[in-house]
């Protein structure tokens, strides 16, 4: 049974067309992965399913009894509420049912016999609903899911307004899982999780009985979860049965068939056009030429899907620093309260250190402390000579009026600010003319990341400091970024939760849960 059906979906952001008569369906219990290059409209489509965004045109059916749950990372948590209170609000609909049941019992004290029977029946139905949905095991459920995602480590009595952005996002995910909707909509849920909690979420979703739709560029993760793929290409969504591996096999076969058919058709078209050109001017053959032209006009042209421009990264290096780049002595990081224990380590020139550990424990704060964006609460950081940082933030704020080109212009080195050069550099990281001329706010998360990476590679550095650089990037872009960082002759320190990315790149691992380098 189809619980969500989409037909005739069309939408554009300005001149940038995203969907054109696209279709989609979700049946009960399906686990669907949305696959496609950055900027193809996956996150926009997720918002459409959640009724958070209205496209230009759409015919959509949502089953009236189906509850849809969507994790919007921009949702604000209520100040003054504790972590436990926020998680418990996932069960508000059952709490309200219980109150309704209590009210029914109170009404029974003054009702006559026939009315009492009706009230008793209704109260019994509510009781059964509560029992069936595990209402009387709420605390146990909260502890189970919050432990799996690491939310319990924040402290159940902590005011949610005092938590970091990453911690709040994990609470939103935890609350959504506790709600157990009929349809889960998950947009890159692993971006804010460490390896341990990614594995817990993977196992949870494998056993999730209800339907879900997920976007993730973590191929091993998504491959183990899904049984249907929707591939976003050429303004459409094409449905494939099976997991990601099966999709790749079928897609490559179909793609090759399309290329072969296209080449054959182009050969036929070229011969017909040659015949028409040779014969349309002669009186004796003009009839045949016109007949051939009619045949040519009726041919339904095969179109090849647009080829994705590969993202190429090549970091500009400045003069090499001294042998010791960073000397960190008894540093305690934090704002008003300490986030870390005492940190002691030394980073030498050309070393590439990855920082791993649970989300929300202070990895970003450590990076900001190392580059002197914030001061340590205690201890000292001594920089080597000629250290020149290049810093990539997880997220950035953009002026709503800026186009991609204008944002790049304002952030490229002054001597490189020419129309031709900036457009060439943005194209090099896989941004098309449409992207370059679009408002930054209308770009996907992956496209925004590529924009900021283009700025980073054009500003010379000898120490790169990267905070979750793989978030939002598609598989090919990740691979090319990893290759560029391996080739980078400078020093690197970066936060990452994807072993597939940092293994073979990092020369040392710093475990933020222990606040020290891991000894091999």
N, C-alpha and C positions, 0 to 999 in steps of 0.2 A: 504494500500500500504506500502510495506517495504521500509524504507528509508536508513536503515543500515542493512546489513546481514553479519554475520561472520560464516565461516565454517572451519573445519580442523585446529583449533587453537591449537598449541602445543608450549610450551616454558619451559625452565629450567634455573635456575640460578646455574651454576655449577652442583652439584649432586642433587640439590633441584628442583624437578619437580613441576611446577605450573599448567600447562594446558596440556591436552592430548586429541586431537581431539574434542575440545570443540566447541559448536555452540551458536549463539545468533542472535536475530533479534529485530529490533525496527521499529514499524509502526507509522504512522503519529498521533500525539497527545497523544501517550502513556506516562505515568509517571511511570518510572521503578525504583525500589529500588534494589541495589546490596547488598545481604545479605550473611554473612558468618563470620567465626571466623577470627581473625587477622592472616595475612600471607597467606590467600588463593588466593591472587592475584587480589583483587578488584581494588586497586589503579593502579596496572600495567595494568589491562584491560581498565581502564578509559583512560590511556595515549595511549593505542593502538587505541581506538575509536577516540581520538583526533589527531591521526597521529603523536604523540610525541614520540612513541616508536615502534621499529620493533621487533616482536617476531621471534622465530626460524622458525615457519611455520604458514601460515595463507592464507585463501582465504577470502577477504573482499570486499564488495560492498558498496560504499557510493553514494547516489543519487547525480548527478552532480550539481543540482540546490539547494541543501540543504546547508545552512550555519550552521556550528558547532561551538559552543562557549565553551571553556574550561578555567576554572580558575586555572592557575598554580600559586601557592603561592610563587614560586621562581622567578617569572617575575620581572624584575627591571623596576621601573618607571623612566621616563626621568627627570633628574635633571634640575632645572630651570623652569619646567612647574608647573603651579598652579593647585590646586585641580580642579577648574572649567575647565581649559584647558584640563586636563587629562580626565575628564568625558565627555567633549564635543567631544573628539576624538572618542568616541563610534559611532559617526554619520559621520565619515570621508567619508564613501562611499556615503552618501547623499550630503555632501559638495562638493565632486568631481562631482557628477551628476549635482548639481546646476551650477558649473563652466562650465560644458559641455553645459548646456542649455544657459548660457550667451554667450558662444562662438558661438553657433548656431544663436542666435539673431544678433550677430555682423556680421556673414557671410551673413545674409539676406540683409544687407544694400547694398551689392555689387552684389548680385545674380540676375539672370533673373527671370521672373515670374514663370516658371515651377520649377526651382530650389528652389525658395522661398517657394513654396507650400510644397515640400518635407522636407525642413528644418523646416517649421512651424509645420508639422505633427510630426516630431521627437521631436521637443522642447515641443510640447503639451503632448506627451507620457511621457517625463521626468517629466513635471509639474504634471501630474496625479500620477506618482509614488511617487514623493515627498509629495504630498498632502495625498495620501493614507497611507504613512508611518509616517505621523505626523511631517514632517520636520519643519513646521512653529510653532510647539509647543515645540521645543527642550528645551528651558530654563525651561518651566513649567515641562516637564518630568524629567529633571535633578534635579530640586528642590523636586519633589515628591518622587523619589526613594532615593535620598541622605538623605532626611529627615527621610524616613522610616528606613534606616539603620544607622542613626546617623552620616553620613558623613558630613552633613552641619555644625555640631558643630566644625569641624576642622578649618573652615574658608575657603571660596572659593578662597581667594587670597593667601593662604599659599603654599609655595614651597613644593611639595610632598617629596623632599629629606629630609625635616626636620621632617617628621612624624615618629612615631614608627612603628615597624614591623606589629603590629596588625592593626594600622590605615591604613597602605598601603594595607594590605590584604582586608580590608573592601572597599577601593577604587576600587580594582580590581574586587570584587564581584559586586559593584554598577555599574561599567562600563560594566561588562558582562550583567547584567540585562537590562541596557539601550540599548545595542546592539540588544536585543530580537532575538537571533538566532533561527533557526528552531529546533535545538537540543541543549539544555543546558546540560553541563556535570559538575556536582557539587560534589566535593570530600570533605566531612565533612565540609559543609559551616557554620555550627553553632559553630564550635570550637572557633571562634573569635567574637562571638556576645553575648550580654547580653540578659536577658529574654525578655525585651520589643522588641528588634530588631529581636529576634528569632520568636516572635509571628507575627511581621509584615511580615517577610520572608515567614512564613508558609501560611499566607493569600494570599500573592502575588503568591506563587507557586500553591496553590489550584486553583486559577483563571487563571493560565498560559495556554493559548490556545495551544501553541506549545509543542513539546515533550521534556522531560528531563530524564536524568539518574542521580541518586543520591546515594551517599554513606553516611550513617549516623548511628552512634550507639545510637542516641537519639530516642528510640523506639516510644514514643508518637508523636514526631515530624514527623517521617517518616510514621508512620501508618496512619496519617491524609492526606497524600499527594499522595500515590502511588496507581496505579491500576494493576500493574504487579510486580512480584518479580522474580529475578533471584538468585537462591541459589547456592553458590560456595561450592562444596563438591566433593571429590574424583576426582580432576583434571577436573571436568565438571562444566557446568552451567545449572541448571534445571529451567525451566520456570513454574511459577504458576500464575494464574489469581487471582486478588483481592489484598487486602492490607496485611499488615504484620500479623494481627490477623488471617486472613483467611489462609495465608501461614502456620502458626504454626499448625493450626488444621489439615490441609491436610497433612503436612509433618509428623506430629506425627503418623497419621493413616498409611501413606505409610511406614514409618520407622518401625512400629510395624509389618506390613505385611511382610516386607523384613526379619525382625528377625525371624518371624514364619517360613517363607519359607526356610530360611537358616538352622534353627534347624531341620526341616523335612528332608532337603537334607543331612545334616550331619549325620542324623540317617540312611538314606538309604546307604550313602557312607560307613559308619562304618560297616554295616551288609555285604555289598558286599566285603569290604576289609577282613573281618573276614572269609567269605566263601572262598575267593581266597587263603588266607594264609593256610587254613585247607586242601584244595583240590588240590593245584597245584603240590604237590609232589607225589600224588597217581596216578598210571597209569590209574586206572579205572575212575578217576574223573578229570584228568588234562585237558581234552577237555572242560568240563563245566567251569573249572576255567579260561581257556583262553578266552572262550566266555564271561564270566562275566567281565574279565579284559577289553575286547574290549568295552563292554557297559559302564564300569566305565570311560574309557578314553574319551568317547564321551560326557559325562555329562558336560554341561556348568555350571561351578561352580559359585554359588552366592557369591558375595563378600560384606561383611558388610563395610559401610563407616568407615574410621578411627575415633576412639573416640578421642575427644578433651580433652587433659589433663587440668583439672581445675587449674586456677591460685590461689595459696594459699599464702597469705601474713601474716607474723607474725613478727612484728617489735621488734628488740632487744632494750631493755630499759637500760639506764645507771642510775647512782645514781640520785635520785630526787633532783631538784633544790630548792631554797628558795621559800617561799610562793608567793612573788611577782616576776614574771618571767621577765616582761617588764614594764617599766614606761616611757611612751612617753609624752614629755612635749614641747608643742608649736613647733612641728617639721614641717618644710616645706621641701618637697621632690622635686627633680628635678636635672637637670644637669646644663646647663648654665642659664636656666629660670625656675621659679617655676612651678611645675605641680599640687601642692596641696595647699589648705588653711592650716592654722595652725591645726595640729593634736594633740589631747590629749586623751589618753586612757591608761588604766592599764590592764595588763593581769595577772591573777592569775594562780598558778599551777593547772594543770588538766583542765583548761578551753579550749574549742574548738571553735575558732572564724573563721567564714567564711567571706571572703571579697567579696562583690558583687559590681556590677556597670558596666557602659558602658566600652567597650573595648577601649583602647588607652588613658584612662584618668590618668593612672599611678599606677595601682595595682601592677604590677611587680616591678616597681621602689620602691614602698613602701616596698615590701618584701625584696628587696636587701638592702634597707636602714636599716631595722630592724636587719638584720644579719651582718651589717657593711661592706657589699660588696661595697657600695658607701656611701659617707658622706652626711648628711642632709645639705641643704642650710642654715638652721637655726634651733634652738632648740636643745634639748638633748634627748638621749635615754639611760636610765640606765638599765643595765642587772642585774638580780638577781644573787646570788651565784650559782656556779656549773651548769650554763646553758650550755647545750651541743646541738647545733643545728644539725638537719638533714635536708638538703635542696634538694628539687626536682625541677629542672628547667623545664620550658615548653618544651624546645628543648635543644639539646646539639650538640657540634661539635665532629666529630669522625675522627680519622686518617683513610684514605681510605684503609690502609693495614691491619688494626686490624680485627681479627675475634671476634665474640661475646665472646668466652672464654678468649682471650687475653685482651680484654677491661675489663672484669670482674676481671681477675687476677690482673691487674694494679690498680684496685679500691677497691678490698676487703681488709679488715684489714690484715696486714702481717701475723699474727698468724693463719689465716684461709686459707692461700694460699696453698691448696693441690688440685691436679687434682680431686680426688674423691669428696671432699667437695664442690668445686665450681660447678662441673657438677650437683651434687645433688640439690644444691640451685637454679640453673638456671632451672632445671627440675621442681622444686617446683612451680615456677611462670608460668609454662605452656610452657617452651621452650624445643623443642625436640632436639635430637642429631643433626639433620640437621641444626637447628637454631644455636646451640651452635658452630658448626664448620663453619658456614657461615660468610662472611664478614659482619660487622655491617651495612655497607652502603646498603647491599642487603636485610636487614630486613625491614618489614613493620613498619609504625609508631607505631602500637600497640606493636609489638615485641620489638622495641627499648625502648618503655616505660617500658615494663616488665623487660628488662635488667637493666635499671636504678633503677627500684623499687627493684630488687633483691640486687643491691649494697647498696641501702638505708637501707633495712631491716637488712642487716648484719653489718652495721656500727652503733654501739650503740648511742642512742640519748635520750634526755628527752624533747626536743621541736622540733616537726616536722613542717617544713615550706614548704608547697606544692603549686606550681604554676600550676594551671589547671591540676591536676593529672589524670582526667578522659579523657582528649583528646586522641583520637585514641583507647581507650580501648573498647572491646566488652562488651555486657550487663553482661555476667556472671562474667567477670573480675572486672567490676565496683562494682557489688554486693559483691564480695569477698573482694575487697579493702575497701568498706564501713564498712563491718563487722569487718575487722582487725583494722580500725581506731576507731570504737566504743569501741573495746576491749583494745585499746592502753591506758595504764595508764599514759602516759605522757601528755604534753600540745601540742595543735595543733593550727596552724593558716594557713589558706589555701584560695586560690582564686578558685572560682568555679562559673559557670553560669548555672548549672543544679540543679534546686530545688529538683528533685527526688533523687539526690545524697546527698545534704547537709541537707535536712530536716530529723530530727531524729538523725543526727550526730552532727551538730553545736549546741553549748549551747548559743552562742551569734552571732549576725550578725553585721558586719561593712559595712556601705554603703559608698562606695568610691565617690559617687556623692555628698554626704554631708560631707565626711571625718570625720565621727563620728560613734560610736556604735548606733544601733537602740534601742531605749528604748521600752521595752515591756509594 
